[in-house]
Amino acid sequence: GFVWKKGGKRRNWKKRFMLLSGGFLYYFVKPPTARPGSREFINLAKGRIPLVDAYANGSFEHRKFDFAFQIITPTRTYIMRADSAAEKDFWLTTVREEAALLRYQHDLAAAGSST
């Protein structure tokens, strides 16, 4: 679905369509027509946020906008905002659950390779 994302360089707000696929949160100008995971899908994306080791900060408060939150990765902090409290909760839950699943899968793989 759509969410507002603050730019990393220009620092302006852009409405982006977000889609979760393969451990990444991809963002697009409009909903993609390509199949997730395909080369066309990846090429259509404006960018992607790796959710491995990501943290969703719902207590972040923006001075101008309600329903703001952060997605914090080891390399960058993304500032987002939703149009409602329900949408904000949806995105926080989605990112937290995917990050937890990725950590669990990583831990399982690490435990399996050490035996």
C-alpha positions, 0 to 999 in steps of 0.5 A: 500500500501507499505510505509517505517517505522522506527523501534521503538527499532532497529531504522532501516527502514523496508518496510511495507504493510499498511492497514486501518481497524477499526480505525487502520493502520495495518502494515504487511511484505507482503499484508495479505491474510486474511479478514480485521478484522478477527483473522488471519488478526490481527495475521498476522499484525506486529503491528497497529497504533491507529488513534483515536487522531492521527495527521499526520505531513507532515512538518517533515523533515528527514535529509537523506530521502525525502518524510518523515512524522510522525504519532503522537499518544498520546503514540508514534510517528511513522516515515514513508517515502514514495517513492514519493511526491504523495504517501506521500500526499496519506498517509497524507490525508488517516490518517488525514481523518480517524482521523477526522472521528473517532473524529466526531464519538466519538463526536456524541457518547458523545453528544448522551450519554449526552442527 
